[in-house]
Amino acid sequence: MSLLTAPAGPLIEVRDLHFQYEDGTKALEGVNFTLEAGETVALLGANGSGKTTFVLQLNGVLRGEGSITVCGLPLTKETLPQIRSKIGMVFQDSDEQLFMPTVLDDVAFGPLNQGVPEEVAIAKAKLVLEQAGLANVWNKAPYHLSAGEKRRIALAGVLVMEPEILVLDEPTTFLDPPAEHNLLQLLRGLPQGKLIVTHNVSLAASLATRAVFFDKGQLVASGSVDEIARRFEWTYSDLPPADLRYSAHRRF
Amino acid sequence: MHHVLLDRWSQGASPLHRRDARAKILTLLVFLVLMATTPAQAVAILATYSALLAATILIAGLPLGGVLFRALAVLPFSLTFALISWLAGEPLRGLALVEKSYLSTVAVLLLAGVTPLPSLLAGLERLGTPRLLVLVAQFLYRYLFVLSEQAQHMRLAAACREGTGGRRRKSRFRAASGALAVLFARSYGRAEGVHRAMQARGFSGRFSLLGATRFGARDAAFLFIVSAFLILVRVA
């Protein structure tokens, strides 16, 4: 993987972003956000608060009103291919991300779309799989793998494109503690700026340098993970305090 | 999670497994054409083809009984047409129809049992099969397992809450019909999710399947020798 060179300005700059789904649901209202180089920002908030909708705007999968700039490039139809190669997005459900018949096909999918020759794409894919500790599964079908392996392959499929920004949507969902531990170690070693969508305060605290809080489509606060968790503790006020330290999932 | 048996068979290492998918596909095509054009009364030819298929299954290291049993799946269809032929006063034609369809199914199963599906799809694409068909087959193959796993989970969840006796049958029926609707809705939602994931990695409408093998001299020899033998049996 090549060493990343940080651009002069912020990695992501979002100004006054609004988005409404076709059924009329307002998902984002006047969101302003900046991600600086080297930062890892946790996006916290309840289900349906707009976190995932927000990150899907960043690479143009969903298009709202407002301005988005990624690594100095304004998000337009023309810059979309460049922006998509700069933002690597790891989705919550790995099965949705691993759609190719074999692991190697899947990891090579992004480079091939970038116009990389097949031999080079295969070599890059094998290298990234090796770095992710998955060299032995390259010719397997994704459904043969464990949830942890699938998540790492989904990440490998993104890292092989050498993105400058990583967006991870609930990266530890469905993972057992050892798999979660391995993934977190892998993520900590990556130099990219990161956006992590999560409900899990302890995950945010272990990875993020900053947190922002979404509520009803608005970005209502930004600060350290501790500050944000303490400030919005009321969100989980129906829980005994001890449970708050772990995750909002415990509401159930 | 249960995996398709064919998938396990296709991971073998026999000489047949090592052949390029294109050689195997073309050989199968020759076999199917010869089978279709074999006269109904040519019992010796059909018997030779049957013996050849059985020997190939054994060389490939596949379970003979397992392949023959699974090929029975075609019988309900071919028997229906055979019955029509029999009622029309052509019992021999009906019998040949059953034999030929059964042997053809065995041959197709053999191909699928010695060729991993990704290689098979790559082979079909390189032989000129429309890309759209290859893509549909690829996605079907990939998400069949995901959907079947979801269906199994729903079946388990329903079984955990179903009643007893007559109510049990009724609740099973209701659960099955509900599960079908939910599976459809989930498939739709998943398709959207997959499309988003593809877009996020720069998909612009063109797919590339990585090549599994190269078509070498051994593959050419396999295609030529087996096809020549099959034709020889047919015309001798």
Interface residues (C-beta under 8 A of the other chain):
Chain A: L56 N59 G60 V61 P81 R84 S85 I87 M89 F91 D93 D95 E96 Q97 F99 M100 P101 T102 L104 D105 A108 F109 G110 L112 N113 Q114 E118 A121 I122 A141 P142 Y143 H144 G157 V158 M161
Chain B: M1 H3 D7 L117 P118 L121 Q138 F139 Y141 R142 Y143 F145 V146 E149 R190 G193 V194 R196 A197 M198 Q199 A200 R201 G202 F203 S204 S208 L209 L210 G211
